[in-house]
Amino acid sequence: MGRSIWRSLAANVTLTVGIVLGVKAADALMWDAQKYDMMKEQIEIDYWKKYGEPTEIEGQLQKSTIKDGEFYITYLKDKAPEKQLDQVYKLH
């Protein structure tokens, strides 16, 4: 005879919970916010190099996390979005 349905269900639930908690714990231990910001910055810079910078919106200066003491132009982050509610972008 094999296991009962309840014993199999308990084993599967325990395995699933263990895997989920293990992945969450590994993610929490390996998280590095500075590396994440560096990666986002590099992806944005590479994207604008490949496809060209937008002409409809103005860029904002953002402090670089890759190179100390330098700035780069970002089009994705607004420093004061609450002040730009009146600004309307018109495509010609």
PDB file with one MODEL, atoms N, CA, C and O in Angstrom:
MODEL        1
ATOM      1  N   MET A   1       0.825  -1.174   0.000  1.00  0.00           N
ATOM      2  CA  MET A   1       0.000   0.000   0.000  1.00  0.00           C
ATOM      3  C   MET A   1       0.874   1.242   0.000  1.00  0.00           C
ATOM      4  O   MET A   1       2.012   1.233   0.468  1.00  0.00           O
ATOM      5  N   GLY A   2       0.322   2.276  -0.523  1.00  0.00           N
ATOM      6  CA  GLY A   2       1.047   3.538  -0.600  1.00  0.00           C
ATOM      7  C   GLY A   2       0.641   4.480   0.518  1.00  0.00           C
ATOM      8  O   GLY A   2      -0.037   4.101   1.473  1.00  0.00           O
ATOM      9  N   ARG A   3       1.066   5.683   0.368  1.00  0.00           N
ATOM     10  CA  ARG A   3       0.706   6.708   1.349  1.00  0.00           C
ATOM     11  C   ARG A   3      -0.763   7.076   1.214  1.00  0.00           C
ATOM     12  O   ARG A   3      -1.393   6.881   0.175  1.00  0.00           O
ATOM     13  N   SER A   4      -1.272   7.610   2.301  1.00  0.00           N
ATOM     14  CA  SER A   4      -2.637   8.126   2.225  1.00  0.00           C
ATOM     15  C   SER A   4      -2.600   9.473   1.509  1.00  0.00           C
ATOM     16  O   SER A   4      -1.540  10.085   1.376  1.00  0.00           O
ATOM     17  N   ILE A   5      -3.741   9.919   1.059  1.00  0.00           N
ATOM     18  CA  ILE A   5      -3.825  11.186   0.331  1.00  0.00           C
ATOM     19  C   ILE A   5      -3.393  12.344   1.208  1.00  0.00           C
ATOM     20  O   ILE A   5      -2.771  13.289   0.722  1.00  0.00           O
ATOM     21  N   TRP A   6      -3.712  12.287   2.491  1.00  0.00           N
ATOM     22  CA  TRP A   6      -3.382  13.395   3.395  1.00  0.00           C
ATOM     23  C   TRP A   6      -1.880  13.473   3.639  1.00  0.00           C
ATOM     24  O   TRP A   6      -1.316  14.562   3.739  1.00  0.00           O
ATOM     25  N   ARG A   7      -1.246  12.329   3.733  1.00  0.00           N
ATOM     26  CA  ARG A   7       0.206  12.310   3.937  1.00  0.00           C
ATOM     27  C   ARG A   7       0.921  12.838   2.690  1.00  0.00           C
ATOM     28  O   ARG A   7       1.899  13.576   2.812  1.00  0.00           O
ATOM     29  N   SER A   8       0.455  12.478   1.509  1.00  0.00           N
ATOM     30  CA  SER A   8       1.040  12.982   0.263  1.00  0.00           C
ATOM     31  C   SER A   8       0.820  14.486   0.127  1.00  0.00           C
ATOM     32  O   SER A   8       1.723  15.218  -0.280  1.00  0.00           O
ATOM     33  N   LEU A   9      -0.378  14.938   0.468  1.00  0.00           N
ATOM     34  CA  LEU A   9      -0.684  16.361   0.408  1.00  0.00           C
ATOM     35  C   LEU A   9       0.203  17.149   1.370  1.00  0.00           C
ATOM     36  O   LEU A   9       0.717  18.209   1.012  1.00  0.00           O
ATOM     37  N   ALA A  10       0.383  16.639   2.583  1.00  0.00           N
ATOM     38  CA  ALA A  10       1.235  17.310   3.567  1.00  0.00           C
ATOM     39  C   ALA A  10       2.684  17.372   3.073  1.00  0.00           C
ATOM     40  O   ALA A  10       3.356  18.388   3.254  1.00  0.00           O
ATOM     41  N   ALA A  11       3.160  16.306   2.458  1.00  0.00           N
ATOM     42  CA  ALA A  11       4.531  16.294   1.944  1.00  0.00           C
ATOM     43  C   ALA A  11       4.698  17.307   0.813  1.00  0.00           C
ATOM     44  O   ALA A  11       5.710  18.007   0.758  1.00  0.00           O
ATOM     45  N   ASN A  12       3.729  17.393  -0.078  1.00  0.00           N
ATOM     46  CA  ASN A  12       3.810  18.345  -1.187  1.00  0.00           C
ATOM     47  C   ASN A  12       3.737  19.789  -0.699  1.00  0.00           C
ATOM     48  O   ASN A  12       4.466  20.649  -1.192  1.00  0.00           O
ATOM     49  N   VAL A  13       2.862  20.056   0.265  1.00  0.00           N
ATOM     50  CA  VAL A  13       2.745  21.407   0.810  1.00  0.00           C
ATOM     51  C   VAL A  13       4.038  21.799   1.514  1.00  0.00           C
ATOM     52  O   VAL A  13       4.523  22.917   1.344  1.00  0.00           O
ATOM     53  N   THR A  14       4.595  20.891   2.300  1.00  0.00           N
ATOM     54  CA  THR A  14       5.846  21.167   3.003  1.00  0.00           C
ATOM     55  C   THR A  14       6.976  21.444   2.016  1.00  0.00           C
ATOM     56  O   THR A  14       7.763  22.368   2.222  1.00  0.00           O
ATOM     57  N   LEU A  15       7.062  20.667   0.968  1.00  0.00           N
ATOM     58  CA  LEU A  15       8.094  20.877  -0.043  1.00  0.00           C
ATOM     59  C   LEU A  15       7.923  22.232  -0.723  1.00  0.00           C
ATOM     60  O   LEU A  15       8.898  22.959  -0.908  1.00  0.00           O
ATOM     61  N   THR A  16       6.705  22.573  -1.091  1.00  0.00           N
ATOM     62  CA  THR A  16       6.439  23.852  -1.760  1.00  0.00           C
ATOM     63  C   THR A  16       6.773  25.027  -0.851  1.00  0.00           C
ATOM     64  O   THR A  16       7.416  25.981  -1.290  1.00  0.00           O
ATOM     65  N   VAL A  17       6.351  24.973   0.397  1.00  0.00           N
ATOM     66  CA  VAL A  17       6.644  26.052   1.347  1.00  0.00           C
ATOM     67  C   VAL A  17       8.152  26.168   1.564  1.00  0.00           C
ATOM     68  O   VAL A  17       8.677  27.279   1.641  1.00  0.00           O
ATOM     69  N   GLY A  18       8.840  25.065   1.662  1.00  0.00           N
ATOM     70  CA  GLY A  18      10.292  25.087   1.841  1.00  0.00           C
ATOM     71  C   GLY A  18      11.011  25.727   0.669  1.00  0.00           C
ATOM     72  O   GLY A  18      11.949  26.499   0.860  1.00  0.00           O
ATOM     73  N   ILE A  19      10.581  25.415  -0.532  1.00  0.00           N
ATOM     74  CA  ILE A  19      11.203  26.005  -1.724  1.00  0.00           C
ATOM     75  C   ILE A  19      10.940  27.504  -1.779  1.00  0.00           C
ATOM     76  O   ILE A  19      11.856  28.284  -2.044  1.00  0.00           O
ATOM     77  N   VAL A  20       9.704  27.914  -1.532  1.00  0.00           N
ATOM     78  CA  VAL A  20       9.363  29.341  -1.584  1.00  0.00           C
ATOM     79  C   VAL A  20      10.146  30.114  -0.530  1.00  0.00           C
ATOM     80  O   VAL A  20      10.719  31.160  -0.836  1.00  0.00           O
ATOM     81  N   LEU A  21      10.179  29.623   0.694  1.00  0.00           N
ATOM     82  CA  LEU A  21      10.917  30.319   1.753  1.00  0.00           C
ATOM     83  C   LEU A  21      12.421  30.329   1.481  1.00  0.00           C
ATOM     84  O   LEU A  21      13.102  31.307   1.789  1.00  0.00           O
ATOM     85  N   GLY A  22      12.932  29.257   0.911  1.00  0.00           N
ATOM     86  CA  GLY A  22      14.356  29.208   0.576  1.00  0.00           C
ATOM     87  C   GLY A  22      14.736  30.227  -0.483  1.00  0.00           C
ATOM     88  O   GLY A  22      15.773  30.881  -0.373  1.00  0.00           O
ATOM     89  N   VAL A  23      13.910  30.365  -1.501  1.00  0.00           N
ATOM     90  CA  VAL A  23      14.175  31.348  -2.557  1.00  0.00           C
ATOM     91  C   VAL A  23      14.080  32.763  -2.003  1.00  0.00           C
ATOM     92  O   VAL A  23      14.902  33.614  -2.343  1.00  0.00           O
ATOM     93  N   LYS A  24      13.090  33.026  -1.155  1.00  0.00           N
ATOM     94  CA  LYS A  24      12.944  34.358  -0.555  1.00  0.00           C
ATOM     95  C   LYS A  24      14.133  34.682   0.351  1.00  0.00           C
ATOM     96  O   LYS A  24      14.620  35.813   0.346  1.00  0.00           O
ATOM     97  N   ALA A  25      14.599  33.710   1.122  1.00  0.00           N
ATOM     98  CA  ALA A  25      15.751  33.930   1.998  1.00  0.00           C
ATOM     99  C   ALA A  25      17.010  34.187   1.179  1.00  0.00           C
ATOM    100  O   ALA A  25      17.795  35.072   1.519  1.00  0.00           O
ATOM    101  N   ALA A  26      17.215  33.433   0.117  1.00  0.00           N
ATOM    102  CA  ALA A  26      18.385  33.646  -0.736  1.00  0.00           C
ATOM    103  C   ALA A  26      18.336  35.017  -1.394  1.00  0.00           C
ATOM    104  O   ALA A  26      19.362  35.687  -1.507  1.00  0.00           O
ATOM    105  N   ASP A  27      17.163  35.436  -1.827  1.00  0.00           N
ATOM    106  CA  ASP A  27      17.008  36.755  -2.432  1.00  0.00           C
ATOM    107  C   ASP A  27      17.319  37.853  -1.422  1.00  0.00           C
ATOM    108  O   ASP A  27      17.980  38.835  -1.759  1.00  0.00           O
ATOM    109  N   ALA A  28      16.849  37.697  -0.193  1.00  0.00           N
ATOM    110  CA  ALA A  28      17.105  38.707   0.842  1.00  0.00           C
ATOM    111  C   ALA A  28      18.588  38.775   1.188  1.00  0.00           C
ATOM    112  O   ALA A  28      19.114  39.861   1.429  1.00  0.00           O
ATOM    113  N   LEU A  29      19.261  37.645   1.215  1.00  0.00           N
ATOM    114  CA  LEU A  29      20.684  37.624   1.563  1.00  0.00           C
ATOM    115  C   LEU A  29      21.561  38.189   0.454  1.00  0.00           C
ATOM    116  O   LEU A  29      22.594  38.797   0.737  1.00  0.00           O
ATOM    117  N   MET A  30      21.174  38.001  -0.788  1.00  0.00           N
ATOM    118  CA  MET A  30      22.026  38.400  -1.904  1.00  0.00           C
ATOM    119  C   MET A  30      21.665  39.757  -2.496  1.00  0.00           C
ATOM    120  O   MET A  30      22.327  40.198  -3.436  1.00  0.00           O
ATOM    121  N   TRP A  31      20.646  40.434  -1.985  1.00  0.00           N
ATOM    122  CA  TRP A  31      20.206  41.714  -2.531  1.00  0.00           C
ATOM    123  C   TRP A  31      21.267  42.774  -2.303  1.00  0.00           C
ATOM    124  O   TRP A  31      21.779  42.915  -1.193  1.00  0.00           O
ATOM    125  N   ASP A  32      21.601  43.522  -3.348  1.00  0.00           N
ATOM    126  CA  ASP A  32      22.561  44.618  -3.270  1.00  0.00           C
ATOM    127  C   ASP A  32      21.961  45.810  -4.013  1.00  0.00           C
ATOM    128  O   ASP A  32      21.933  45.828  -5.244  1.00  0.00           O
ATOM    129  N   ALA A  33      21.483  46.799  -3.269  1.00  0.00           N
ATOM    130  CA  ALA A  33      20.780  47.936  -3.865  1.00  0.00           C
ATOM    131  C   ALA A  33      21.697  48.756  -4.768  1.00  0.00           C
ATOM    132  O   ALA A  33      21.259  49.241  -5.811  1.00  0.00           O
ATOM    133  N   GLN A  34      22.955  48.916  -4.385  1.00  0.00           N
ATOM    134  CA  GLN A  34      23.874  49.711  -5.203  1.00  0.00           C
ATOM    135  C   GLN A  34      24.131  49.031  -6.547  1.00  0.00           C
ATOM    136  O   GLN A  34      24.166  49.693  -7.585  1.00  0.00           O
ATOM    137  N   LYS A  35      24.309  47.721  -6.528  1.00  0.00           N
ATOM    138  CA  LYS A  35      24.506  46.991  -7.786  1.00  0.00           C
ATOM    139  C   LYS A  35      23.275  47.086  -8.678  1.00  0.00           C
ATOM    140  O   LYS A  35      23.395  47.185  -9.899  1.00  0.00           O
ATOM    141  N   TYR A  36      22.094  47.057  -8.070  1.00  0.00           N
ATOM    142  CA  TYR A  36      20.848  47.165  -8.823  1.00  0.00           C
ATOM    143  C   TYR A  36      20.745  48.536  -9.489  1.00  0.00           C
ATOM    144  O   TYR A  36      20.358  48.629 -10.654  1.00  0.00           O
ATOM    145  N   ASP A  37      21.087  49.603  -8.758  1.00  0.00           N
ATOM    146  CA  ASP A  37      21.061  50.950  -9.335  1.00  0.00           C
ATOM    147  C   ASP A  37      22.083  51.092 -10.458  1.00  0.00           C
ATOM    148  O   ASP A  37      21.804  51.737 -11.469  1.00  0.00           O
ATOM    149  N   MET A  38      23.267  50.494 -10.290  1.00  0.00           N
ATOM    150  CA  MET A  38      24.289  50.541 -11.339  1.00  0.00           C
ATOM    151  C   MET A  38      23.799  49.833 -12.600  1.00  0.00           C
ATOM    152  O   MET A  38      24.017  50.309 -13.714  1.00  0.00           O
ATOM    153  N   MET A  39      23.141  48.703 -12.415  1.00  0.00           N
ATOM    154  CA  MET A  39      22.628  47.947 -13.553  1.00  0.00           C
ATOM    155  C   MET A  39      21.552  48.747 -14.295  1.00  0.00           C
ATOM    156  O   MET A  39      21.563  48.800 -15.525  1.00  0.00           O
ATOM    157  N   LYS A  40      20.619  49.371 -13.553  1.00  0.00           N
ATOM    158  CA  LYS A  40      19.574  50.170 -14.187  1.00  0.00           C
ATOM    159  C   LYS A  40      20.172  51.339 -14.959  1.00  0.00           C
ATOM    160  O   LYS A  40      19.729  51.649 -16.065  1.00  0.00           O
ATOM    161  N   GLU A  41      21.176  51.987 -14.376  1.00  0.00           N
ATOM    162  CA  GLU A  41      21.817  53.118 -15.050  1.00  0.00           C
ATOM    163  C   GLU A  41      22.486  52.668 -16.345  1.00  0.00           C
ATOM    164  O   GLU A  41      22.341  53.322 -17.378  1.00  0.00           O
ATOM    165  N   GLN A  42      23.211  51.564 -16.296  1.00  0.00           N
ATOM    166  CA  GLN A  42      23.912  51.082 -17.486  1.00  0.00           C
ATOM    167  C   GLN A  42      22.928  50.671 -18.578  1.00  0.00           C
ATOM    168  O   GLN A  42      23.173  50.923 -19.758  1.00  0.00           O
ATOM    169  N   ILE A  43      21.832  50.050 -18.198  1.00  0.00           N
ATOM    170  CA  ILE A  43      20.812  49.661 -19.180  1.00  0.00           C
ATOM    171  C   ILE A  43      20.218  50.892 -19.843  1.00  0.00           C
ATOM    172  O   ILE A  43      20.021  50.909 -21.058  1.00  0.00           O
ATOM    173  N   GLU A  44      19.927  51.935 -19.047  1.00  0.00           N
ATOM    174  CA  GLU A  44      19.353  53.153 -19.616  1.00  0.00           C
ATOM    175  C   GLU A  44      20.337  53.834 -20.563  1.00  0.00           C
ATOM    176  O   GLU A  44      19.946  54.269 -21.647  1.00  0.00           O
ATOM    177  N   ILE A  45      21.595  53.933 -20.174  1.00  0.00           N
ATOM    178  CA  ILE A  45      22.605  54.575 -21.024  1.00  0.00           C
ATOM    179  C   ILE A  45      22.767  53.807 -22.335  1.00  0.00           C
ATOM    180  O   ILE A  45      22.822  54.406 -23.409  1.00  0.00           O
ATOM    181  N   ASP A  46      22.842  52.488 -22.240  1.00  0.00           N
ATOM    182  CA  ASP A  46      22.974  51.668 -23.451  1.00  0.00           C
ATOM    183  C   ASP A  46      21.751  51.795 -24.355  1.00  0.00           C
ATOM    184  O   ASP A  46      21.887  51.812 -25.578  1.00  0.00           O
ATOM    185  N   TYR A  47      20.565  51.882 -23.771  1.00  0.00           N
ATOM    186  CA  TYR A  47      19.340  52.018 -24.560  1.00  0.00           C
ATOM    187  C   TYR A  47      19.358  53.319 -25.348  1.00  0.00           C
ATOM    188  O   TYR A  47      19.064  53.319 -26.544  1.00  0.00           O
ATOM    189  N   TRP A  48      19.704  54.443 -24.689  1.00  0.00           N
ATOM    190  CA  TRP A  48      19.693  55.734 -25.386  1.00  0.00           C
ATOM    191  C   TRP A  48      20.787  55.798 -26.442  1.00  0.00           C
ATOM    192  O   TRP A  48      20.619  56.470 -27.460  1.00  0.00           O
ATOM    193  N   LYS A  49      21.913  55.108 -26.220  1.00  0.00           N
ATOM    194  CA  LYS A  49      22.963  55.059 -27.252  1.00  0.00           C
ATOM    195  C   LYS A  49      22.465  54.304 -28.483  1.00  0.00           C
ATOM    196  O   LYS A  49      22.742  54.700 -29.615  1.00  0.00           O
ATOM    197  N   LYS A  50      21.733  53.218 -28.257  1.00  0.00           N
ATOM    198  CA  LYS A  50      21.291  52.376 -29.367  1.00  0.00           C
ATOM    199  C   LYS A  50      20.144  53.009 -30.153  1.00  0.00           C
ATOM    200  O   LYS A  50      20.164  52.995 -31.384  1.00  0.00           O
ATOM    201  N   TYR A  51      19.149  53.561 -29.465  1.00  0.00           N
ATOM    202  CA  TYR A  51      17.942  54.042 -30.130  1.00  0.00           C
ATOM    203  C   TYR A  51      17.851  55.556 -30.238  1.00  0.00           C
ATOM    204  O   TYR A  51      16.912  56.064 -30.852  1.00  0.00           O
ATOM    205  N   GLY A  52      18.780  56.281 -29.671  1.00  0.00           N
ATOM    206  CA  GLY A  52      18.737  57.743 -29.727  1.00  0.00           C
ATOM    207  C   GLY A  52      17.942  58.325 -28.571  1.00  0.00           C
ATOM    208  O   GLY A  52      17.036  57.691 -28.031  1.00  0.00           O
ATOM    209  N   GLU A  53      18.300  59.541 -28.207  1.00  0.00           N
ATOM    210  CA  GLU A  53      17.640  60.188 -27.076  1.00  0.00           C
ATOM    211  C   GLU A  53      16.310  60.792 -27.511  1.00  0.00           C
ATOM    212  O   GLU A  53      16.173  61.209 -28.661  1.00  0.00           O
ATOM    213  N   PRO A  54      15.329  60.846 -26.615  1.00  0.00           N
ATOM    214  CA  PRO A  54      14.029  61.425 -26.968  1.00  0.00           C
ATOM    215  C   PRO A  54      14.125  62.930 -27.179  1.00  0.00           C
ATOM    216  O   PRO A  54      14.932  63.608 -26.543  1.00  0.00           O
ATOM    217  N   THR A  55      13.301  63.438 -28.069  1.00  0.00           N
ATOM    218  CA  THR A  55      13.319  64.873 -28.354  1.00  0.00           C
ATOM    219  C   THR A  55      12.120  65.587 -27.740  1.00  0.00           C
ATOM    220  O   THR A  55      12.137  66.813 -27.627  1.00  0.00           O
ATOM    221  N   GLU A  56      11.090  64.861 -27.343  1.00  0.00           N
ATOM    222  CA  GLU A  56       9.875  65.482 -26.829  1.00  0.00           C
ATOM    223  C   GLU A  56       9.971  65.876 -25.364  1.00  0.00           C
ATOM    224  O   GLU A  56       9.254  66.774 -24.922  1.00  0.00           O
ATOM    225  N   ILE A  57      10.829  65.231 -24.613  1.00  0.00           N
ATOM    226  CA  ILE A  57      10.927  65.520 -23.186  1.00  0.00           C
ATOM    227  C   ILE A  57      12.335  65.969 -22.842  1.00  0.00           C
ATOM    228  O   ILE A  57      13.293  65.671 -23.555  1.00  0.00           O
ATOM    229  N   GLU A  58      12.441  66.686 -21.744  1.00  0.00           N
ATOM    230  CA  GLU A  58      13.744  67.154 -21.280  1.00  0.00           C
ATOM    231  C   GLU A  58      14.317  66.136 -20.305  1.00  0.00           C
ATOM    232  O   GLU A  58      13.590  65.539 -19.511  1.00  0.00           O
ATOM    233  N   GLY A  59      15.616  65.948 -20.376  1.00  0.00           N
ATOM    234  CA  GLY A  59      16.273  65.039 -19.458  1.00  0.00           C
ATOM    235  C   GLY A  59      16.565  65.698 -18.125  1.00  0.00           C
ATOM    236  O   GLY A  59      16.616  66.924 -18.021  1.00  0.00           O
ATOM    237  N   GLN A  60      16.751  64.885 -17.124  1.00  0.00           N
ATOM    238  CA  GLN A  60      17.109  65.354 -15.789  1.00  0.00           C
ATOM    239  C   GLN A  60      18.512  64.855 -15.474  1.00  0.00           C
ATOM    240  O   GLN A  60      18.876  63.736 -15.835  1.00  0.00           O
ATOM    241  N   LEU A  61      19.300  65.692 -14.796  1.00  0.00           N
ATOM    242  CA  LEU A  61      20.618  65.248 -14.367  1.00  0.00           C
ATOM    243  C   LEU A  61      20.465  64.335 -13.158  1.00  0.00           C
ATOM    244  O   LEU A  61      19.751  64.656 -12.207  1.00  0.00           O
ATOM    245  N   GLN A  62      21.131  63.214 -13.206  1.00  0.00           N
ATOM    246  CA  GLN A  62      21.082  62.239 -12.122  1.00  0.00           C
ATOM    247  C   GLN A  62      22.514  61.889 -11.746  1.00  0.00           C
ATOM    248  O   GLN A  62      23.361  61.717 -12.623  1.00  0.00           O
ATOM    249  N   LYS A  63      22.788  61.784 -10.459  1.00  0.00           N
ATOM    250  CA  LYS A  63      24.131  61.426 -10.009  1.00  0.00           C
ATOM    251  C   LYS A  63      24.421  59.981 -10.404  1.00  0.00           C
ATOM    252  O   LYS A  63      23.604  59.087 -10.183  1.00  0.00           O
ATOM    253  N   SER A  64      25.587  59.773 -10.986  1.00  0.00           N
ATOM    254  CA  SER A  64      25.960  58.456 -11.475  1.00  0.00           C
ATOM    255  C   SER A  64      26.366  57.546 -10.319  1.00  0.00           C
ATOM    256  O   SER A  64      27.071  57.971  -9.404  1.00  0.00           O
ATOM    257  N   THR A  65      25.921  56.303 -10.367  1.00  0.00           N
ATOM    258  CA  THR A  65      26.352  55.321  -9.379  1.00  0.00           C
ATOM    259  C   THR A  65      27.528  54.512  -9.902  1.00  0.00           C
ATOM    260  O   THR A  65      28.189  53.804  -9.142  1.00  0.00           O
ATOM    261  N   ILE A  66      27.789  54.618 -11.202  1.00  0.00           N
ATOM    262  CA  ILE A  66      28.895  53.873 -11.798  1.00  0.00           C
ATOM    263  C   ILE A  66      30.206  54.629 -11.621  1.00  0.00           C
ATOM    264  O   ILE A  66      31.211  54.058 -11.197  1.00  0.00           O
ATOM    265  N   LYS A  67      30.188  55.931 -11.954  1.00  0.00           N
ATOM    266  CA  LYS A  67      31.390  56.762 -11.860  1.00  0.00           C
ATOM    267  C   LYS A  67      31.177  57.816 -10.781  1.00  0.00           C
ATOM    268  O   LYS A  67      30.260  58.631 -10.875  1.00  0.00           O
ATOM    269  N   ASP A  68      32.019  57.800  -9.764  1.00  0.00           N
ATOM    270  CA  ASP A  68      31.883  58.745  -8.655  1.00  0.00           C
ATOM    271  C   ASP A  68      32.134  60.170  -9.120  1.00  0.00           C
ATOM    272  O   ASP A  68      33.071  60.429  -9.875  1.00  0.00           O
ATOM    273  N   GLY A  69      31.295  61.089  -8.669  1.00  0.00           N
ATOM    274  CA  GLY A  69      31.467  62.497  -8.971  1.00  0.00           C
ATOM    275  C   GLY A  69      30.975  62.914 -10.344  1.00  0.00           C
ATOM    276  O   GLY A  69      31.176  64.063 -10.737  1.00  0.00           O
ATOM    277  N   GLU A  70      30.344  62.028 -11.081  1.00  0.00           N
ATOM    278  CA  GLU A  70      29.842  62.368 -12.411  1.00  0.00           C
ATOM    279  C   GLU A  70      28.321  62.275 -12.436  1.00  0.00           C
ATOM    280  O   GLU A  70      27.701  61.666 -11.564  1.00  0.00           O
ATOM    281  N   PHE A  71      27.740  62.895 -13.457  1.00  0.00           N
ATOM    282  CA  PHE A  71      26.296  62.893 -13.632  1.00  0.00           C
ATOM    283  C   PHE A  71      25.969  62.369 -15.025  1.00  0.00           C
ATOM    284  O   PHE A  71      26.811  62.406 -15.922  1.00  0.00           O
ATOM    285  N   TYR A  72      24.766  61.892 -15.197  1.00  0.00           N
ATOM    286  CA  TYR A  72      24.294  61.478 -16.514  1.00  0.00           C
ATOM    287  C   TYR A  72      22.868  61.990 -16.689  1.00  0.00           C
ATOM    288  O   TYR A  72      22.181  62.285 -15.712  1.00  0.00           O
ATOM    289  N   ILE A  73      22.434  62.091 -17.935  1.00  0.00           N
ATOM    290  CA  ILE A  73      21.088  62.584 -18.227  1.00  0.00           C
ATOM    291  C   ILE A  73      20.134  61.397 -18.292  1.00  0.00           C
ATOM    292  O   ILE A  73      20.345  60.444 -19.042  1.00  0.00           O
ATOM    293  N   THR A  74      19.092  61.481 -17.494  1.00  0.00           N
ATOM    294  CA  THR A  74      18.074  60.435 -17.492  1.00  0.00           C
ATOM    295  C   THR A  74      16.748  61.021 -17.956  1.00  0.00           C
ATOM    296  O   THR A  74      16.422  62.175 -17.675  1.00  0.00           O
ATOM    297  N   TYR A  75      16.006  60.208 -18.661  1.00  0.00           N
ATOM    298  CA  TYR A  75      14.685  60.621 -19.128  1.00  0.00           C
ATOM    299  C   TYR A  75      13.588  59.842 -18.399  1.00  0.00           C
ATOM    300  O   TYR A  75      12.403  60.023 -18.678  1.00  0.00           O
ATOM    301  N   LEU A  76      13.983  58.987 -17.476  1.00  0.00           N
ATOM    302  CA  LEU A  76      13.020  58.119 -16.809  1.00  0.00           C
ATOM    303  C   LEU A  76      12.658  58.575 -15.405  1.00  0.00           C
ATOM    304  O   LEU A  76      11.598  58.215 -14.893  1.00  0.00           O
ATOM    305  N   LYS A  77      13.521  59.360 -14.776  1.00  0.00           N
ATOM    306  CA  LYS A  77      13.281  59.779 -13.397  1.00  0.00           C
ATOM    307  C   LYS A  77      12.961  61.264 -13.360  1.00  0.00           C
ATOM    308  O   LYS A  77      13.700  62.075 -13.920  1.00  0.00           O
ATOM    309  N   ASP A  78      11.889  61.616 -12.719  1.00  0.00           N
ATOM    310  CA  ASP A  78      11.525  63.013 -12.519  1.00  0.00           C
ATOM    311  C   ASP A  78      11.885  63.411 -11.105  1.00  0.00           C
ATOM    312  O   ASP A  78      11.534  62.716 -10.151  1.00  0.00           O
ATOM    313  N   LYS A  79      12.585  64.529 -10.964  1.00  0.00           N
ATOM    314  CA  LYS A  79      12.952  64.968  -9.623  1.00  0.00           C
ATOM    315  C   LYS A  79      11.760  65.545  -8.879  1.00  0.00           C
ATOM    316  O   LYS A  79      11.658  65.385  -7.662  1.00  0.00           O
ATOM    317  N   ALA A  80      10.866  66.208  -9.579  1.00  0.00           N
ATOM    318  CA  ALA A  80       9.693  66.802  -8.946  1.00  0.00           C
ATOM    319  C   ALA A  80       8.467  66.570  -9.824  1.00  0.00           C
ATOM    320  O   ALA A  80       7.991  67.504 -10.469  1.00  0.00           O
ATOM    321  N   PRO A  81       7.952  65.354  -9.862  1.00  0.00           N
ATOM    322  CA  PRO A  81       6.812  65.088 -10.742  1.00  0.00           C
ATOM    323  C   PRO A  81       5.559  65.863 -10.347  1.00  0.00           C
ATOM    324  O   PRO A  81       4.707  66.136 -11.192  1.00  0.00           O
ATOM    325  N   GLU A  82       5.442  66.215  -9.074  1.00  0.00           N
ATOM    326  CA  GLU A  82       4.245  66.947  -8.650  1.00  0.00           C
ATOM    327  C   GLU A  82       4.210  68.357  -9.218  1.00  0.00           C
ATOM    328  O   GLU A  82       3.134  68.949  -9.317  1.00  0.00           O
ATOM    329  N   LYS A  83       5.372  68.917  -9.598  1.00  0.00           N
ATOM    330  CA  LYS A  83       5.428  70.260 -10.169  1.00  0.00           C
ATOM    331  C   LYS A  83       5.194  70.252 -11.674  1.00  0.00           C
ATOM    332  O   LYS A  83       4.989  71.311 -12.267  1.00  0.00           O
ATOM    333  N   GLN A  84       5.220  69.089 -12.298  1.00  0.00           N
ATOM    334  CA  GLN A  84       5.104  69.013 -13.743  1.00  0.00           C
ATOM    335  C   GLN A  84       3.729  68.535 -14.197  1.00  0.00           C
ATOM    336  O   GLN A  84       3.577  68.022 -15.305  1.00  0.00           O
ATOM    337  N   LEU A  85       2.732  68.706 -13.338  1.00  0.00           N
ATOM    338  CA  LEU A  85       1.379  68.292 -13.710  1.00  0.00           C
ATOM    339  C   LEU A  85       0.802  69.168 -14.812  1.00  0.00           C
ATOM    340  O   LEU A  85      -0.046  68.716 -15.582  1.00  0.00           O
ATOM    341  N   ASP A  86       1.257  70.432 -14.899  1.00  0.00           N
ATOM    342  CA  ASP A  86       0.737  71.354 -15.906  1.00  0.00           C
ATOM    343  C   ASP A  86       1.389  71.165 -17.269  1.00  0.00           C
ATOM    344  O   ASP A  86       0.879  71.653 -18.278  1.00  0.00           O
ATOM    345  N   GLN A  87       2.510  70.461 -17.301  1.00  0.00           N
ATOM    346  CA  GLN A  87       3.241  70.293 -18.556  1.00  0.00           C
ATOM    347  C   GLN A  87       2.544  69.243 -19.424  1.00  0.00           C
ATOM    348  O   GLN A  87       2.236  68.144 -18.963  1.00  0.00           O
ATOM    349  N   VAL A  88       2.306  69.595 -20.667  1.00  0.00           N
ATOM    350  CA  VAL A  88       1.645  68.689 -21.600  1.00  0.00           C
ATOM    351  C   VAL A  88       2.616  68.412 -22.742  1.00  0.00           C
ATOM    352  O   VAL A  88       3.211  69.332 -23.303  1.00  0.00           O
ATOM    353  N   TYR A  89       2.766  67.143 -23.077  1.00  0.00           N
ATOM    354  CA  TYR A  89       3.647  66.780 -24.180  1.00  0.00           C
ATOM    355  C   TYR A  89       2.813  66.643 -25.445  1.00  0.00           C
ATOM    356  O   TYR A  89       1.845  65.883 -25.485  1.00  0.00           O
ATOM    357  N   LYS A  90       3.193  67.379 -26.465  1.00  0.00           N
ATOM    358  CA  LYS A  90       2.470  67.321 -27.732  1.00  0.00           C
ATOM    359  C   LYS A  90       3.382  66.740 -28.795  1.00  0.00           C
ATOM    360  O   LYS A  90       4.508  67.203 -28.977  1.00  0.00           O
ATOM    361  N   LEU A  91       2.907  65.750 -29.482  1.00  0.00           N
ATOM    362  CA  LEU A  91       3.661  65.172 -30.582  1.00  0.00           C
ATOM    363  C   LEU A  91       3.255  65.871 -31.866  1.00  0.00           C
ATOM    364  O   LEU A  91       2.065  66.022 -32.141  1.00  0.00           O
ATOM    365  N   HIS A  92       4.222  66.295 -32.645  1.00  0.00           N
ATOM    366  CA  HIS A  92       3.930  67.002 -33.900  1.00  0.00           C
ATOM    367  C   HIS A  92       4.027  66.047 -35.054  1.00  0.00           C
ATOM    368  O   HIS A  92       3.817  66.442 -36.201  1.00  0.00           O
TER     369      HIS A  92
ENDMDL
END
